[in-house]
Amino acid sequence: MRIETIEGPSWAASYLINGDASGLTDEEIAQVDAWLKREGFSKHQCVSCSDVPRFTWSYGVYFPEGDCEGGEVLEYTFLIHA
C-alpha cells in the first residue's frame, strides 16, 4: 500500500471524499472524473484532503480540465492498494 498526494480543485472535495456530487453539474463531474483518470486515480481511493484551500493563478497546471486561470486548490490524499 502506498500514499499519493496531488493538488486539485477545492470545489470537488465532497465528491472525492464523500462521493457526494450534489451541487455539481454533470459537466463538473465529468471534468473531475477525467482529471482523476488522467492522473491515474479513482475517486474511491481518495481518503482525505488538506483543510485550507490555497489560491493559485496556475490553476490550469493542477486542473487543466477546468476553464479558468485562477482558482482554489486542495491537496488530496489517495490510498493506493498494491
TAKAFEN-V684441 format. One record per pair of residues at least 24 apart in sequence whose ideal C-beta (glycine too) atoms are under 6 Angstrom apart, sorted by the first residue. I is the first residue (numbers start at 1). GAP is how many residues later the second one is. Records with the same first field share a line. If there is no record, write none. Layout:
I->GAP  GAP
This chain:
1->80  81
2->78
4->74  76
5->70  72
6->33  70
7->55  66  68
8->54  55  68
9->54
10->43  62  64
13->36  61
16->27  30
17->29
31->34
34->31
35->28  30
41->37
45->33  34
46->30  32
47->30  32
48->29
49->25  27
50->24  25
